[in-house]
Amino acid sequence: MFKTKNTRPWCCAGFEGNYQRGGHRGAGIVVNRALPDHAFFVLQFRAVEPGSEKEVSGPPHISVSLVSDVGMQFCPWCGTNLTEFYGTRINDLYRPGLAIETA
């Protein structure tokens, strides 16, 4: 686990704003854990609000992604190394159930 000496709670306003949007329609940041002390950061895109996925319909032969996750190591807005900056706050930032679960 990385330790951080940062006194700022967020690396930048872009990261903070998108973290707050995590789990809602549109783009957002999700922090997930592989282990209690190891986080991975995800830029997530949701087509619809959670809970309304069953209302989306279309031709049965067309696949539609309602949620997509893209892993990231650096903040896309300011370039900060996310694991180093948020290393001691992993448990505070973790929100179970927002990231796409993989089998």
N, C-alpha and C positions, 0 to 999 in steps of 0.2 A: 504494500500500500504506500502511496506517495503522501507525504506531509506537505501542507501548504502554509506559508506564513502570510498569506493575503488577508488583509483586514476588510477588503470589499466583499460583499456577499455574492456578487455576479461579475463575470469577466467583462461584460458590456450590456448595454440596454437591449440589443438585439437578442442575445441569448436569454436574458430574463423574460422579455416579452413573449418569446416563443416557448419557453418553458411553461409559462402561465397558460398558454394556449394548448398545451399537450392534452390529448384525449378528446379534443373538440374537432369539429369539421374544419378542414383546412390544414395548414402546416403547423407543427408544434414539435417541441423537444421532449423526449421521454428518456429517463435514466432507468436502466434496468440493471440487475445484478446477476452475475454468474456465480459468485460466491459472496459471502457477507462483506468482505473487504475489497471486492473487485467489481467495478462498475463498467458498463458500456453505455455509450451515449448514442441516441438514435434520433434522426430527423424523420418525423412521421408525417404522412399525408393521409388525411381521412376524407373520403368523398361525401360522407353523411355523418350526422351526429350519432354517437353510440346509442343503440337501442332502436334505431329506425332502419337498420340494414335490411330487414325482411320486407320493408315497403318498396325497396328498389326492385324493379322487374324489367325484363327486356327479353328479346328473343333467346330461347334456351341454348342456341348454338354459339352464343357470344359470351366470352368470359369477361368479367369486369372485376377489377381490383377495388374493393371498397376501402382498404387500408394497406398502405405500403410503408415499409420501414427501410431506412438507409443508415447504416452505421457510420459513425464519424469519430475521429480522434482529436480534431482541432475545431474550434469555433468557426463557423462559416462567415461570421460577421467581423471578428477581430483577430482570428488566427491563434488564439490561446490554446495551449495543450490542455485539454479538458481534464484528463486524469490527474495531471499535476496540480491544476488550479483547484479542482473540487475534491481532491483525494480524501480529505478528512470529513467531507460532508456527504459522502455517498449514501449513508443510511437516511439522512434528512431529505435528500432529493429523490430517493427511490419511491415510485408509486406503482405498486403491484397491479397487474391487470391491464396497463395501458399499452405495453409493447406486444407485438405479435408473438405468440408462443410458438416455439418450434419443437417438433417432436424429436 
